[in-house]
Amino acid sequence: MFLLANVVIMVAYAAIMVSIVVPVHRAGQLGSNKLATATAMIFFSCAVGHGLHAVMAWQMLNTLDDLHRHGGPVWSSASAAWDACTAAVGIYYWSLRRGYGVLLQKGAIYIDPWGQWRLNEADARERAARDLAEAHQATLATIVEDSADAIIGLTPDGTITAWNGGAERIFGWAAAEVLARPASTLAGPDGAGQQEEMLERIRGGEGSFSYEGRRLRKDGSPVDVAFTVTPVTDPGGTVIGVSVIARDVSAEKEAAERQRAIQERSDQAKRMESLGNLAGGVAHDFNNILAIIANYTDFVIEETRELPHVQADLAHVRTAVDRATSLTRQLLTFTRGDAIQLRDVDLNASIAEVQAVLQRTIGEHITLIAVPAPAPVSVHADPGQVHQILLNLAINARDAMPDGGTLVLEANVATLDGDELNMQPPLSAGTYARLLVSDTGEGMAPETAARIFEPFFTTKPRGRGTGLGLATVYGIVAEAGGSLNVYSELGVGTTFRIYLPISAATGAAPAATRAESPPHGDGQTVLVVEDEVALARIITRILTDGGYRVRTAGDGAEGLRVFQEHGCDLLLTDVIMPEMTGPKLAELVRRERPELPVLFMSGYSNGLLGTTHVLDDGIAFIEKPFTSGDLLHKVAATLHMTSVMDDR
């Protein structure tokens, strides 16, 4: 048993020694990992010792005499010497363990339980810290990716290196499409200079700053963006990149513009009210003075019949008094202080009556055209005041066309949504009777159009106008619960729109045609060509919300270029634009696509544009100002009409 036990222990220690040496050797640590080497030496020495013990036990089994006679002392001495060597190796091992403490070198194999516990605890802390950092990084990445703002990384020369989901939503480009491309892809010709200036400031060492600019979406439509730009530097302070946070402020700018327009409209109404109160007080006092002058003049005329030269002078005085009386009457009308007689008035009949008067007086150099409503349209008003509105506007139009032109009087029904910005005074949503007076005269600048309803404001030469004609029109319309809209361009002409409440005699049938919701678009692309930036932005928003894709252009030449590059399913273009008109653009576009549907829009009435041959008969046309429902209905109808024609 002693022999067998020593053999087994020897084999076990040898196996343990091999299991230690082999991985340490593979790790290349036989010379550096002293603790592992010492451990292997212990098991090696123990294995040799037990081997010697096994030899001794084998000899004892043969003959005790042979053991004493031949090898006993030798093997016993060798075994004792090797046991001493083993003890020395053990002392060396434990001195190493005491000196090492907890062994942390890479490739270490054995540590004591306390050291193992400390290592496990350190590993747990490291894993917890790493997991926390990874969770923080994942949360931060999610926040960045899902941010409504665009977060963009650039190199100092403007190459895009990072692109989050917000950037994709604002600009329409996927990350794979823009990474490694220059940021000028988003700038367009107008914003490239601004963008290069921003990069130059960053490269020059300037810190974080903010600015606003206009950029282009993937589909070519403009977007107003507020930027916050911050340099990214290395530990040495060298600029190695640019961080850009961009926010879409198009809606905010629209809201600000709308608020500004509403405020201006409110200020205008207050100004007109205060001017009306002032004019009313002056008119009443002046009437008293005129009454005295007129009556005393009549007295003197009666008493000086035998003095013809005095009679002639007094006749001039009486004529001047009559003119002054007429002026005060207009002032009282403007201030709503004159007596009126309300009744149902058919606008078609009023237009016919005024046309008969104007044909005899307006002059042969003016072409006068009347366009009545398809069905009778009545308003509850003073018929004389309706005539006065039409005559005052017609006389102004005549004076604006000294070399001749076209004057159009129209009547129809219009539906408003209550959000129109250029109505004076403001008007709530609803269906109204509408009078239009359009001319092809000199037109007005915006600053002139903003003041035309003020009493005594006139652009006519001294002695040719009192400045009360349009103020009187304003007073009549406001008193009747209506509103006015003016559209004018220098060198092109002017259109006045007068909105009046419809009387019960007309009925509300016209409003029913717009009660249904407009059809939703199917992603068709609409090319909008409009030189008024704010209006183009509003149209883009209406069509986008209505299910259409929109590309915009600021003039005819740009519109033609965008069409040639991207194409479209419908062209929506302003009629009157600088350099290239809407009809000319449509003609050029239809040379390439004859079947392309075109919808024209203008602040001038369709009656004026048709009679002056700016537009052909039967074209698709929408008149400004229009509601979102009007526009979506008209776009859908134009697309549908074209598809029906194609099916035939």
C-alpha positions as CSV (number, residue, x, y, z in Angstrom):
1,M,0.0,0.0,0.0
2,F,2.9,2.4,0.8
3,L,4.4,1.7,-2.6
4,L,1.1,2.3,-4.4
5,A,0.3,5.4,-2.4
6,N,3.6,7.0,-3.3
7,V,3.3,6.1,-7.0
8,V,-0.2,7.7,-7.1
9,I,0.9,10.8,-5.3
10,M,4.0,11.1,-7.5
11,V,1.8,10.9,-10.7
12,A,-0.7,13.4,-9.3
13,Y,2.0,16.0,-8.4
14,A,3.7,15.5,-11.8
15,A,0.4,16.1,-13.5
16,I,-0.2,19.2,-11.5
17,M,3.3,20.4,-12.3
18,V,2.7,19.8,-16.0
19,S,-0.7,21.7,-15.9
20,I,1.1,24.7,-14.4
21,V,4.2,24.7,-16.6
22,V,2.5,24.2,-19.9
23,P,0.2,27.4,-19.9
24,V,2.9,29.5,-18.3
25,H,5.3,28.4,-21.0
26,R,2.6,29.2,-23.7
27,A,2.1,32.6,-22.1
28,G,5.9,33.2,-22.3
29,Q,6.1,33.8,-18.5
30,L,8.5,31.1,-17.3
31,G,11.0,33.8,-16.5
32,S,8.7,36.6,-15.4
33,N,6.0,34.8,-13.5
34,K,8.1,33.7,-10.5
35,L,5.1,32.7,-8.4
36,A,3.9,30.2,-11.0
37,T,7.4,28.9,-11.6
38,A,7.9,28.4,-7.8
39,T,4.5,26.6,-7.6
40,A,5.6,24.2,-10.4
41,M,8.9,23.6,-8.6
42,I,7.1,22.6,-5.4
43,F,5.0,20.0,-7.2
44,F,8.0,18.8,-9.2
45,S,10.1,18.3,-6.1
46,C,7.2,16.6,-4.3
47,A,6.7,14.3,-7.2
48,V,10.4,13.4,-7.2
49,G,10.4,12.9,-3.4
50,H,7.4,10.5,-3.6
51,G,9.2,8.7,-6.5
52,L,12.2,8.1,-4.2
53,H,9.8,6.9,-1.5
54,A,8.3,4.5,-4.0
55,V,11.8,3.1,-4.9
56,M,12.5,2.6,-1.3
57,A,9.3,0.8,-0.7
58,W,10.0,-1.5,-3.7
59,Q,13.4,-2.4,-2.3
60,M,11.8,-3.2,1.1
61,L,9.4,-5.6,-0.6
62,N,12.3,-7.6,-2.1
63,T,14.7,-8.3,0.8
64,L,15.5,-6.3,3.8
65,D,19.0,-7.6,3.6
66,D,19.6,-6.3,0.1
67,L,18.2,-3.0,1.1
68,H,20.7,-2.7,3.9
69,R,23.5,-4.2,2.0
70,H,23.2,-2.4,-1.3
71,G,21.0,0.7,-1.5
72,G,19.3,1.5,1.7
73,P,21.5,4.1,3.0
74,V,22.0,5.6,-0.4
75,W,18.3,6.0,-1.2
76,S,17.5,7.1,2.3
77,S,20.2,9.8,2.1
78,A,18.9,10.9,-1.3
79,S,15.4,11.0,-0.1
80,A,16.3,13.1,2.9
81,A,18.4,15.5,0.8
82,W,15.5,15.9,-1.7
83,D,13.0,16.5,1.1
84,A,15.3,19.3,2.3
85,C,15.4,20.7,-1.2
86,T,11.6,20.6,-1.3
87,A,11.4,22.4,1.9
88,A,13.7,25.1,0.6
89,V,11.5,25.5,-2.5
90,G,8.4,25.8,-0.3
91,I,10.1,28.5,1.8
92,Y,11.0,30.3,-1.5
93,Y,7.4,30.0,-2.7
94,W,5.8,31.4,0.5
95,S,8.3,34.3,0.6
96,L,7.2,35.2,-3.0
97,R,3.5,35.0,-2.0
98,R,4.2,37.3,1.0
99,G,6.0,39.8,-1.2
100,Y,3.6,39.8,-4.1
101,G,0.4,40.4,-2.1
102,V,-2.3,40.2,-4.7
103,L,-0.8,39.2,-8.1
104,L,-2.4,41.4,-10.8
105,Q,0.0,40.8,-13.7
106,K,-1.5,39.5,-17.0
107,G,-1.3,35.8,-17.2
108,A,-1.1,35.2,-13.4
109,I,-2.5,31.8,-12.5
110,Y,-2.6,31.5,-8.7
111,I,-3.8,34.0,-6.1
112,D,-4.8,33.5,-2.5
113,P,-8.5,33.6,-1.7
114,W,-8.3,37.1,-0.2
115,G,-6.5,38.4,-3.3
116,Q,-9.1,36.6,-5.5
117,W,-11.9,38.3,-3.6
118,R,-10.3,41.7,-4.0
119,L,-9.8,41.0,-7.7
120,N,-13.4,40.0,-8.1
121,E,-14.6,43.1,-6.3
122,A,-12.4,45.3,-8.5
123,D,-13.7,43.5,-11.6
124,A,-17.3,44.0,-10.5
125,R,-16.7,47.7,-9.9
126,E,-15.0,48.0,-13.3
127,R,-17.9,46.1,-15.1
128,A,-20.5,48.3,-13.3
129,A,-18.7,51.5,-14.3
130,R,-18.3,50.2,-17.9
131,D,-22.0,49.2,-18.0
132,L,-23.0,52.6,-16.7
133,A,-20.8,54.4,-19.2
134,E,-22.2,52.3,-22.0
135,A,-25.8,53.0,-20.9
136,H,-25.0,56.7,-20.7
137,Q,-23.5,56.6,-24.2
138,A,-26.6,54.7,-25.5
139,T,-29.0,57.2,-23.8
140,L,-27.0,60.1,-25.2
141,A,-26.9,58.6,-28.7
142,T,-30.7,58.0,-28.5
143,I,-31.3,61.6,-27.5
144,V,-29.0,62.9,-30.3
145,E,-30.6,60.7,-32.9
146,D,-34.2,61.5,-31.9
147,S,-33.7,65.2,-31.3
148,A,-36.1,67.4,-33.3
149,D,-33.1,69.7,-34.0
150,A,-30.5,68.7,-36.6
151,I,-27.1,67.8,-35.1
152,I,-24.4,67.8,-37.8
153,G,-20.7,67.2,-37.6
154,L,-18.3,68.9,-40.1
155,T,-14.6,68.9,-40.7
156,P,-13.0,72.3,-40.6
157,D,-13.2,72.5,-44.5
158,G,-17.0,71.8,-44.4
159,T,-17.2,68.0,-45.1
160,I,-20.2,66.3,-43.4
161,T,-19.0,63.7,-40.8
162,A,-22.1,63.2,-38.6
163,W,-25.9,63.4,-39.4
164,N,-28.7,62.6,-37.0
165,G,-32.4,61.9,-37.4
166,G,-33.4,65.5,-36.9
167,A,-31.2,66.5,-39.8
168,E,-32.8,63.9,-42.0
169,R,-36.3,65.2,-41.0
170,I,-35.4,68.9,-41.6
171,F,-33.4,68.5,-44.8
172,G,-34.8,65.3,-46.3
173,W,-31.4,63.7,-46.8
174,A,-30.6,60.3,-45.3
175,A,-27.2,60.0,-43.5
176,A,-25.9,57.6,-46.1
177,E,-26.6,60.2,-48.8
178,V,-24.7,63.2,-47.3
179,L,-21.9,61.7,-45.2
180,A,-18.5,62.7,-46.8
181,R,-20.3,65.3,-49.0
182,P,-19.6,69.0,-48.7
183,A,-22.1,71.0,-46.5
184,S,-22.6,73.3,-49.5
185,T,-25.0,70.6,-50.7
186,L,-27.5,72.2,-48.3
187,A,-26.6,75.8,-48.9
188,G,-27.6,76.5,-52.5
189,P,-26.2,79.5,-54.4
190,D,-27.6,82.1,-51.8
191,G,-26.3,80.4,-48.7
192,A,-22.9,79.2,-49.9
193,G,-21.2,82.5,-49.0
194,Q,-22.7,82.7,-45.6
195,Q,-21.6,79.1,-44.9
196,E,-18.1,79.7,-46.0
197,E,-17.9,82.8,-43.8
198,M,-19.0,80.7,-40.8
199,L,-16.3,78.0,-41.4
200,E,-13.7,80.8,-41.8
201,R,-14.7,82.2,-38.5
202,I,-14.3,78.7,-36.9
203,R,-11.0,78.1,-38.5
204,G,-9.9,81.6,-37.3
205,G,-10.3,80.5,-33.7
206,E,-13.7,82.0,-32.9
207,G,-15.8,80.3,-30.3
208,S,-19.4,79.2,-30.4
209,F,-21.9,81.6,-32.1
210,S,-25.4,81.6,-33.6
211,Y,-26.9,82.9,-36.9
212,E,-29.9,82.3,-39.2
213,G,-29.9,81.4,-42.8
214,R,-31.9,79.8,-45.6
215,R,-31.0,76.3,-46.8
216,L,-32.4,73.9,-49.3
217,R,-34.1,70.6,-48.7
218,K,-33.5,67.5,-50.8
219,D,-36.5,68.3,-52.9
220,G,-35.3,71.8,-53.6
221,S,-37.7,73.6,-51.3
222,P,-36.3,76.3,-49.0
223,V,-36.2,76.1,-45.2
224,D,-35.3,78.8,-42.7
225,V,-32.9,77.5,-40.1
226,A,-31.3,78.9,-36.9
227,F,-27.8,77.6,-36.4
228,T,-25.6,77.2,-33.3
229,V,-22.0,76.5,-34.4
230,T,-19.3,75.3,-32.0
231,P,-15.7,74.3,-32.8
232,V,-14.4,70.9,-31.8
233,T,-10.8,70.9,-30.6
234,D,-8.1,68.4,-29.6
235,P,-6.3,68.5,-26.3
236,G,-3.8,70.9,-27.8
237,G,-6.5,73.4,-28.8
238,T,-6.4,72.7,-32.6
239,V,-9.7,72.8,-34.4
240,I,-10.4,69.3,-35.7
241,G,-14.1,69.7,-36.4
242,V,-17.3,71.7,-36.2
243,S,-20.5,70.9,-34.3
244,V,-23.6,72.4,-35.8
245,I,-27.1,72.4,-34.2
246,A,-29.8,73.5,-36.6
247,R,-33.4,74.3,-35.9
248,D,-36.2,74.7,-38.4
249,V,-37.7,78.2,-37.7
250,S,-39.9,78.4,-40.8
251,A,-43.1,78.0,-38.8
252,E,-41.8,80.5,-36.2
253,K,-41.0,83.1,-38.9
254,E,-44.4,82.5,-40.5
255,A,-46.1,83.1,-37.1
256,A,-44.0,86.2,-36.5
257,E,-44.8,87.6,-39.9
258,R,-48.5,86.8,-39.4
259,Q,-48.4,88.4,-35.9
260,R,-46.7,91.5,-37.4
261,A,-49.3,91.7,-40.2
262,I,-52.1,91.3,-37.6
263,Q,-50.5,94.1,-35.5
264,E,-50.1,96.3,-38.5
265,R,-53.7,95.6,-39.4
266,S,-54.9,96.4,-35.9
267,D,-52.8,99.6,-35.8
268,Q,-54.3,100.6,-39.2
269,A,-57.8,100.1,-37.9
270,K,-57.1,102.2,-34.8
271,R,-55.5,104.9,-36.9
272,M,-58.5,104.9,-39.3
273,E,-60.8,105.1,-36.3
274,S,-59.0,108.0,-34.8
275,L,-58.8,109.8,-38.1
276,G,-62.5,109.2,-38.5
277,N,-63.3,110.7,-35.2
278,L,-61.1,113.7,-36.0
279,A,-62.6,114.1,-39.5
280,G,-66.2,113.7,-38.1
281,G,-65.6,116.5,-35.6
282,V,-64.1,118.7,-38.3
283,A,-67.0,118.0,-40.7
284,H,-69.7,118.8,-38.2
285,D,-68.0,122.1,-37.2
286,F,-67.3,122.9,-40.8
287,N,-70.9,122.3,-41.8
288,N,-72.0,124.9,-39.3
289,I,-69.5,127.4,-40.7
290,L,-70.6,126.5,-44.3
291,A,-74.2,127.0,-43.4
292,I,-73.5,130.5,-42.2
293,I,-71.5,131.4,-45.3
294,A,-74.1,129.8,-47.7
295,N,-77.0,131.6,-46.1
296,Y,-75.4,135.0,-45.9
297,T,-74.2,134.6,-49.5
298,D,-77.8,133.9,-50.5
299,F,-79.0,137.0,-48.6
300,V,-76.5,139.2,-50.4
301,I,-77.4,137.7,-53.7
302,E,-81.1,138.6,-53.1
303,E,-80.2,142.2,-52.2
304,T,-77.7,142.9,-55.0
305,R,-79.7,141.8,-58.1
306,E,-79.1,145.3,-59.6
307,L,-75.3,144.8,-59.4
308,P,-74.4,142.1,-61.9
309,H,-70.6,142.2,-61.2
310,V,-71.4,141.5,-57.5
311,Q,-73.7,138.7,-58.5
312,A,-70.9,137.1,-60.5
313,D,-68.5,137.2,-57.6
314,L,-71.2,135.8,-55.2
315,A,-71.9,133.0,-57.7
316,H,-68.2,131.9,-57.3
317,V,-68.5,132.0,-53.6
318,R,-71.7,129.9,-53.7
319,T,-70.0,127.4,-56.0
320,A,-67.1,127.1,-53.5
321,V,-69.6,126.6,-50.7
322,D,-71.2,123.8,-52.6
323,R,-67.9,122.1,-53.2
324,A,-67.0,122.4,-49.5
325,T,-70.4,121.0,-48.6
326,S,-69.7,118.0,-50.8
327,L,-66.4,117.5,-49.1
328,T,-68.0,117.5,-45.7
329,R,-70.6,115.1,-46.8
330,Q,-67.9,112.7,-47.9
331,L,-66.2,113.2,-44.5
332,L,-69.4,112.3,-42.7
333,T,-69.8,109.3,-44.9
334,F,-66.2,108.2,-44.0
335,T,-66.9,108.7,-40.3
336,R,-70.3,106.8,-40.5
337,G,-72.1,110.0,-39.5
338,D,-74.2,110.5,-42.5
339,A,-77.8,109.3,-42.8
340,I,-78.2,106.2,-45.0
341,Q,-81.1,104.2,-46.2
342,L,-80.5,100.4,-46.2
343,R,-82.2,97.9,-48.4
344,D,-81.4,94.8,-50.5
345,V,-79.2,95.8,-53.4
346,D,-78.4,93.5,-56.4
347,L,-74.7,94.0,-57.2
348,N,-75.3,93.0,-60.8
349,A,-77.8,95.8,-61.2
350,S,-75.5,98.3,-59.5
351,I,-72.6,97.3,-61.9
352,A,-74.9,97.8,-64.9
353,E,-76.1,101.2,-63.7
354,V,-72.5,102.4,-63.0
355,Q,-71.3,101.0,-66.3
356,A,-74.0,103.1,-68.1
357,V,-72.8,106.2,-66.3
358,L,-69.1,105.6,-66.9
359,Q,-69.5,104.8,-70.6
360,R,-70.6,108.4,-71.2
361,T,-67.9,110.0,-69.0
362,I,-64.8,107.9,-68.5
363,G,-63.3,108.6,-72.0
364,E,-62.7,106.7,-75.2
365,H,-59.1,105.8,-74.2
366,I,-60.4,103.4,-71.5
367,T,-62.0,100.0,-72.3
368,L,-64.7,99.4,-69.8
369,I,-65.8,95.8,-69.1
370,A,-68.5,94.6,-66.7
371,V,-68.5,91.0,-65.5
372,P,-71.7,90.3,-63.5
373,A,-72.1,87.3,-61.1
374,P,-73.5,84.1,-62.7
375,A,-76.5,84.4,-60.3
376,P,-78.0,87.4,-58.5
377,V,-76.0,88.6,-55.5
378,S,-77.6,91.0,-53.0
379,V,-76.3,92.9,-50.1
380,H,-78.1,95.0,-47.5
381,A,-76.8,98.4,-48.1
382,D,-77.6,101.9,-49.3
383,P,-77.8,101.8,-53.1
384,G,-76.3,105.3,-53.4
385,Q,-73.3,104.2,-51.3
386,V,-72.8,101.1,-53.5
387,H,-72.8,103.4,-56.6
388,Q,-70.4,105.7,-54.8
389,I,-68.0,102.9,-54.1
390,L,-67.9,101.8,-57.7
391,L,-67.7,105.4,-59.1
392,N,-64.9,106.4,-56.7
393,L,-62.8,103.4,-57.5
394,A,-63.5,103.7,-61.3
395,I,-62.5,107.4,-61.3
396,N,-59.2,106.5,-59.4
397,A,-58.6,103.8,-62.0
398,R,-59.2,106.2,-64.9
399,D,-56.7,108.7,-63.4
400,A,-54.2,105.9,-63.1
401,M,-54.5,105.2,-66.9
402,P,-53.7,108.6,-68.6
403,D,-52.6,106.8,-71.7
404,G,-55.5,104.4,-71.8
405,G,-56.1,100.9,-70.5
406,T,-58.7,98.5,-69.4
407,L,-61.1,98.9,-66.4
408,V,-63.1,95.8,-65.3
409,L,-66.0,95.8,-62.8
410,E,-66.9,92.4,-61.5
411,A,-69.3,90.8,-59.0
412,N,-69.3,87.4,-57.5
413,V,-69.3,85.4,-54.2
414,A,-66.2,84.5,-52.2
415,T,-65.6,82.3,-49.1
416,L,-63.0,83.5,-46.5
417,D,-61.4,81.5,-43.7
418,G,-60.8,84.5,-41.4
419,D,-57.0,84.3,-41.5
420,E,-56.5,86.7,-44.4
421,L,-53.7,89.2,-43.5
422,N,-54.4,92.1,-45.8
423,M,-58.0,92.8,-45.1
424,Q,-59.0,96.3,-44.0
425,P,-60.7,96.2,-41.5
426,P,-60.4,92.5,-40.4
427,L,-63.1,90.2,-41.5
428,S,-64.4,86.9,-39.9
429,A,-64.7,83.7,-41.8
430,G,-67.7,83.2,-43.9
431,T,-69.2,83.7,-47.4
432,Y,-69.5,87.2,-48.7
433,A,-70.6,89.1,-51.8
434,R,-67.6,90.6,-53.6
435,L,-67.1,93.6,-55.9
436,L,-63.9,93.8,-57.9
437,V,-62.6,96.9,-59.6
438,S,-59.4,96.2,-61.7
439,D,-57.3,98.4,-63.9
440,T,-54.2,98.2,-66.0
441,G,-52.8,101.5,-64.8
442,E,-49.6,102.7,-63.1
443,G,-50.1,100.7,-59.9
444,M,-48.9,101.6,-56.5
445,A,-45.8,101.0,-54.3
446,P,-46.4,99.1,-51.1
447,E,-45.8,102.1,-48.9
448,T,-48.4,104.0,-50.9
449,A,-51.0,101.2,-50.8
450,A,-50.6,101.1,-47.0
451,R,-52.0,104.7,-46.7
452,I,-54.6,105.1,-49.5
453,F,-57.6,104.9,-47.1
454,E,-56.3,107.7,-44.9
455,P,-58.4,110.9,-45.2
456,F,-56.7,113.7,-47.3
457,F,-53.9,111.3,-48.4
458,T,-53.5,111.6,-52.2
459,T,-50.8,111.1,-54.8
460,K,-52.6,113.3,-57.4
461,P,-51.2,116.7,-58.2
462,R,-52.4,119.6,-56.2
463,G,-55.9,120.7,-57.1
464,R,-56.8,117.3,-58.8
465,G,-57.7,115.3,-55.7
466,T,-59.0,115.8,-52.2
467,G,-57.8,112.5,-50.7
468,L,-61.3,111.6,-49.5
469,G,-62.5,109.3,-52.3
470,L,-60.9,106.1,-50.9
471,A,-61.4,107.2,-47.3
472,T,-65.1,107.4,-48.2
473,V,-65.1,104.0,-49.7
474,Y,-63.5,102.6,-46.6
475,G,-66.1,104.2,-44.4
476,I,-69.0,102.9,-46.4
477,V,-67.6,99.3,-46.5
478,A,-66.7,99.3,-42.8
479,E,-70.2,100.7,-41.9
480,A,-71.8,97.9,-43.9
481,G,-69.8,95.2,-42.0
482,G,-67.5,94.5,-44.9
483,S,-63.8,94.8,-45.7
484,L,-61.4,95.7,-48.5
485,N,-58.4,94.2,-50.1
486,V,-55.9,95.9,-52.4
487,Y,-53.5,94.2,-54.8
488,S,-51.2,96.5,-56.8
489,E,-47.9,96.4,-58.7
490,L,-46.0,99.3,-60.1
491,G,-46.4,99.5,-63.9
492,V,-48.9,96.6,-64.0
493,G,-52.1,97.8,-62.4
494,T,-54.4,97.5,-59.3
495,T,-57.3,95.4,-58.2
496,F,-59.7,96.5,-55.3
497,R,-61.8,93.8,-53.7
498,I,-64.8,94.8,-51.6
499,Y,-66.3,92.1,-49.4
500,L,-69.9,92.8,-48.1
501,P,-72.2,90.5,-46.1
502,I,-74.7,88.7,-48.3
503,S,-78.3,89.6,-47.6
504,A,-81.1,87.0,-47.1
505,A,-82.3,87.7,-50.7
506,T,-79.3,85.9,-52.1
507,G,-79.3,82.8,-49.9
508,A,-76.3,80.8,-48.7
509,A,-76.1,78.3,-51.5
510,P,-72.7,79.4,-52.7
511,A,-71.1,78.4,-49.4
512,A,-72.2,74.8,-49.7
513,T,-69.8,74.2,-52.5
514,R,-66.9,74.6,-50.1
515,A,-68.3,72.7,-47.1
516,E,-66.6,69.4,-48.1
517,S,-63.0,68.8,-47.2
518,P,-60.5,69.1,-50.0
519,P,-59.2,65.8,-51.4
520,H,-55.9,64.6,-50.0
521,G,-52.9,64.5,-52.4
522,D,-51.2,61.3,-53.3
523,G,-47.6,62.5,-53.1
524,Q,-47.7,64.3,-56.5
525,T,-45.0,66.9,-56.9
526,V,-46.1,70.5,-57.3
527,L,-43.7,73.2,-58.6
528,V,-44.6,76.5,-57.0
529,V,-43.2,79.6,-58.7
530,E,-43.9,82.7,-56.6
531,D,-41.7,85.8,-56.3
532,E,-43.2,86.7,-52.9
533,V,-41.2,84.7,-50.4
534,A,-43.7,84.8,-47.5
535,L,-46.5,83.7,-49.8
536,A,-44.4,80.9,-51.3
537,R,-43.7,79.6,-47.8
538,I,-47.4,79.6,-46.9
539,I,-48.3,77.8,-50.2
540,T,-45.6,75.2,-49.5
541,R,-47.0,74.5,-46.1
542,I,-50.6,74.2,-47.3
543,L,-49.7,71.8,-50.1
544,T,-47.3,69.8,-47.9
545,D,-50.0,69.4,-45.2
546,G,-52.4,68.4,-48.0
547,G,-50.3,65.4,-49.1
548,Y,-48.2,66.9,-51.9
549,R,-44.5,67.2,-52.4
550,V,-43.4,70.7,-53.2
551,R,-40.5,72.3,-55.0
552,T,-40.3,76.1,-55.1
553,A,-38.8,78.8,-57.3
554,G,-38.6,82.5,-56.9
555,D,-39.0,83.5,-60.5
556,G,-39.7,82.1,-63.9
557,A,-36.1,81.4,-64.9
558,E,-35.5,79.5,-61.7
559,G,-38.8,77.7,-62.1
560,L,-37.7,76.5,-65.6
561,R,-34.4,75.3,-64.2
562,V,-36.0,73.4,-61.3
563,F,-38.5,71.8,-63.8
564,Q,-35.7,70.7,-66.1
565,E,-33.7,69.2,-63.2
566,H,-36.5,67.6,-61.2
567,G,-39.7,67.7,-63.2
568,C,-43.2,67.9,-61.5
569,D,-46.8,66.7,-61.7
570,L,-48.3,70.2,-61.7
571,L,-47.0,73.7,-62.2
572,L,-48.5,76.4,-59.9
573,T,-47.2,79.8,-61.0
574,D,-47.9,83.4,-60.4
575,V,-49.1,85.3,-63.5
576,I,-47.2,88.6,-63.2
577,M,-43.5,88.2,-62.4
578,P,-40.4,90.1,-63.3
579,E,-38.4,89.1,-66.4
580,M,-40.5,86.0,-67.2
581,T,-44.3,85.9,-66.7
582,G,-46.2,82.8,-65.6
583,P,-47.8,82.2,-69.1
584,K,-44.3,82.4,-70.7
585,L,-43.0,79.9,-68.2
586,A,-45.9,77.6,-68.9
587,E,-45.3,77.9,-72.6
588,L,-41.6,76.9,-72.2
589,V,-42.4,74.0,-69.8
590,R,-45.1,72.6,-72.1
591,R,-42.7,72.5,-75.0
592,E,-41.1,69.6,-73.1
593,R,-44.3,68.2,-71.5
594,P,-47.4,69.3,-73.5
595,E,-49.7,67.4,-71.1
596,L,-48.4,69.1,-67.9
597,P,-51.3,70.6,-65.9
598,V,-50.7,74.3,-65.1
599,L,-52.6,76.3,-62.4
600,F,-52.1,80.1,-62.5
601,M,-52.6,82.4,-59.5
602,S,-52.7,86.2,-59.3
603,G,-53.7,89.1,-57.2
604,Y,-55.5,90.5,-60.2
605,S,-58.9,89.3,-61.0
606,N,-59.5,86.6,-63.6
607,G,-61.8,89.1,-65.4
608,L,-59.0,91.6,-65.8
609,L,-56.4,89.1,-66.9
610,G,-58.8,87.5,-69.4
611,T,-60.0,90.7,-70.9
612,T,-56.5,92.0,-71.3
613,H,-55.4,88.7,-72.9
614,V,-52.7,88.0,-70.2
615,L,-54.4,84.6,-69.8
616,D,-56.3,82.6,-72.4
617,D,-59.9,81.6,-71.8
618,G,-60.5,78.2,-70.1
619,I,-57.2,78.1,-68.2
620,A,-57.0,76.9,-64.6
621,F,-56.8,80.0,-62.4
622,I,-57.0,80.8,-58.6
623,E,-57.3,84.3,-57.4
624,K,-55.3,85.7,-54.5
625,P,-56.0,85.9,-51.6
626,F,-57.2,82.3,-51.3
627,T,-57.8,80.0,-48.4
628,S,-56.1,76.7,-47.9
629,G,-59.3,74.9,-48.8
630,D,-59.6,76.9,-52.0
631,L,-56.0,76.1,-53.1
632,L,-56.3,72.4,-52.3
633,H,-59.6,72.1,-54.1
634,K,-58.2,73.9,-57.2
635,V,-55.0,71.8,-57.3
636,A,-57.0,68.6,-57.0
637,A,-59.5,69.7,-59.7
638,T,-56.6,70.7,-62.1
639,L,-54.9,67.4,-61.6
640,H,-58.2,65.5,-62.0
641,M,-59.1,67.4,-65.2
642,T,-55.7,66.6,-66.8
643,S,-56.1,62.9,-65.9
644,V,-59.6,62.8,-67.4
645,M,-58.2,64.4,-70.6
646,D,-55.4,61.9,-70.7
647,D,-57.9,59.0,-70.4
648,R,-59.8,60.3,-73.4
